[in-house]
Amino acid sequence: MTIQQFDFDYEGGKELGKSGTASIFIDDKKVAEGKIEKTVAGRFGIDTFGVGGDSGQPVTFDYTPPFAFKGDLKEVQIKLK
């Protein structure tokens, strides 16, 4: 299974730190959607963009960094639009 697309529809207009809706697509079919209540109210992050691990600030407090994904990542594609 490969996540082919991740969309985030920001609902805050020009205001920072507002909510949005995230959607995940596999084989061009939406398989998950959820509301993200708050986003980071800044124009840049203080953490690096890591794939498969988290060496800085955690995304959630459900784990403590450093955190390494134990599975296999076969491919990561990022499309900014």
N, C-alpha and C positions, 0 to 999 in steps of 0.2 A: 504494500500500500504506500502510495506516495502523495503527500500533500502537494497539490499542484498550484494552489492559489490561496492566499490569505488576504481578505479585504477588511479594511477598517473604515467605517463611515463615521467621521467626526461630527458631532452634533452641537459643537460649541461656537460655530461661526469663527469670529476672529478672537474670541476670548480663549485664554489658556486654561488648561487643567479640567476641561469639561468632559462629558461622557461621549460614548460612541457605541456602535454595534460592530462586533467582529464576526466574520464568517470564514469558514474553512471549506474548501472545495476539493474533492477527489474525483478524478475522471469527469470533470465539468459538472459535477452534481454537488450541491450544497449539502454537507453532512453534519455541520454544526454551526450554531449561531448563538451568540451571547452578548449581553450588555456589559460594557466596561464602564463602571460608574464614574471613575476619575482617571485622568491622564496626568502625566508629569507636566507641571506648570512651568515649563522652561523651554528655551529654544535649542538647547543642546544637552546631551547626557554627560554624566561624569564617569560613566562606565564604558568599557569597550564593547564592541558588538561581538559577542562570543556565541559560537554554535557548538552545542554539546557540553557546555560547562559554564559555570558562573564564578568568576574570580573576584568580583567586587560586590556591589550592592545587590542583594537578592531581589528578584521580581516579586516574591511573596515571602512571608515569614514562616511558611510551611517547611522550609529547609534552611540550613546554615551554610554559607559559602566557606571554603571553596566547595563547589558541588560539581561533580562530573557525571554526565550521562553514561550509563553502563551498557547501553545497547549499541547497535550499529547504525550510523548515519551513512546512507548510501549516496544521497544527493541533497543539496540545498540550493534553491534558486530564489533570488530576490529580484523583484520587479518593482521599481518605484514609478509611480505615475502621478 
